[in-house]
Amino acid sequence: MPPSVIGEGPDEVRIILGDKQTFVVEQYEITQGVLTQPAAFAVTLGHGLLTRDLMQQALPGTPFELLVGGRRQFKGSIDGWVANDGGSGTSLAVRGRDAMAPLVDAFVRSEKSYEELTYAEFTTQVLKDALGDRPFELIYSNAANRKTITGSNTSGSVTGERASAAKKSVHAKLGERYYDGLLKPELDRAGLFLWASADGIFILTEPDTKQPPTYKIKRRRGITIDDASRGESEVISASFTNDASRRYAGCIVHGRKGGGEESRARIEGKFPDAEMARMGFDKFLVFADDQVKTIKQAEYLAQRKIAEARREAWKLEYTVAGHTTNAIDGGKPVVWAPDTVVDIEDDEFGITGRYYLENVTKRRGPEATTVLRFMRLDDVVFGEEPPAGNATAASANVSGRSGATVVASYPFANLFKVTFPEAS
């Protein structure tokens, strides 16, 4: 059978169904992300066989592998298809999801309590209960998978320390989903994410913002395809949103320490959005949380709330030609993939620095393009507790317009020279 190749060279896309390769992929959309699971694809297959024969090759549940430029992106099972018979012939639109799909789809069939477990142990037990007899493997770093998908030589810095932390007891309720209802809310509290590798291995980890950059985007007026061949990605379109109505000059969190024999006392934690303060805004997010017992917890929670507001309001997206670009070190072409860091120089938007690539969507119809969705490194803050050493960790891209680096340390108000309102 002829292979399912579309595009040229490193941008070719192949779908392997079972132990066979499909015919021609006429158009497709492939989505991979950190915050949204599972990875998924939708492809339209052109063919020379009868539609009924192709339907048999792509029956729901059929294993598949998806490759870009010869590099496996993910594997899983076909969800289904839609056959369309028009004036230009019959086509089959096929959809599938990666190895996370069985977990995402599974419901709790009997109530159960998970007690005195680390996040790694809890995730392992939930996977066992949700997947039944299906074998699986769980690891705690995305570094090796990142190399597999992209073809790059970059390393990683995440070791799985968060996954070894102890968690609170939780009870699985009959009829709730194992992933959305039970597992994900607990992982959110720890700042952990679960996704599947290109080989179907489960990865429990956190976004790796300290890794070296894998790609470079250099955007200036008049860029040509020749420039792109020298490592400057050809940007087809760009979108940059910065909505101050959804952001705050700072966040103040109130909690209470003590209890029992120790007298109760009010505590307060603060964190600023220095960019908003510099622009003259003085609105503050203020709330109370009885679960906050220390000043450090209050300050980190305030930081996380500011990061959430910034992620919601600050959005940077590029559409680039093809699905690959030259490696930042001048090596062979690498495939665009999430959980990577990109060095951006954008003269048009005035953006310079390193940014976290959270979501990648590859499309063809008829041109091959890739949509890249970014976050500022400072805004990649998740979980209720900071990782070890986070209080003095370096952070970048505070303004979103430069690569300047600041060091976060307590008290935040003195560092950023933001005047917080007095507590009433």
Salt bridges, closest charged atoms under 4 A:
GLU12 OE2 - ARG14 NE 3.22
GLU29 OE1 - ARG363 NE 2.78
GLU65 OE1 - ARG72 NH2 2.99
ASP79 OD2 - ARG97 NE 2.77
ASP105 OD2 - ARG97 NH2 2.68
GLU111 OE1 - HIS171 NE2 3.00
ASP129 OD2 - LYS112 NZ 2.91
GLU186 OE2 - ARG189 NH1 2.56
ASP188 OD2 - LYS184 NZ 3.19
ASP199 OD1 - ARG72 NH1 2.43
GLU206 OE1 - ARG162 NE 3.12
ASP208 OD2 - ARG146 NH2 3.77
ASP227 OD1 - ARG220 NH2 3.75
ASP227 OD1 - ARG230 NH2 2.25
GLU232 OE1 - ARG220 NH2 3.00
ASP243 OD2 - ARG246 NE 3.45
GLU268 OE2 - HIS254 ND1 3.76
GLU268 OE1 - LYS270 NZ 3.42
ASP273 OD2 - ARG247 NH2 2.83
ASP273 OD1 - ARG310 NH1 2.99
GLU275 OE1 - ARG247 NH2 2.72
GLU275 OE1 - ARG376 NH1 3.11
GLU308 OE2 - ARG304 NH1 2.96
GLU308 OE1 - LYS305 NZ 3.75
GLU312 OE2 - ARG246 NH1 2.97
GLU317 OE1 - ARG373 NE 3.97
ASP339 OD2 - ARG146 NH2 2.82
ASP343 OD2 - LYS216 NZ 3.77
GLU345 OE2 - LYS216 NZ 2.66
ASP346 OD2 - ARG219 NH1 2.99
GLU348 OE1 - ARG221 NE 2.85
ASP379 OD1 - ARG310 NE 2.43
ASP379 OD2 - ARG376 NE 3.23
GLU384 OE2 - ARG189 NE 3.99
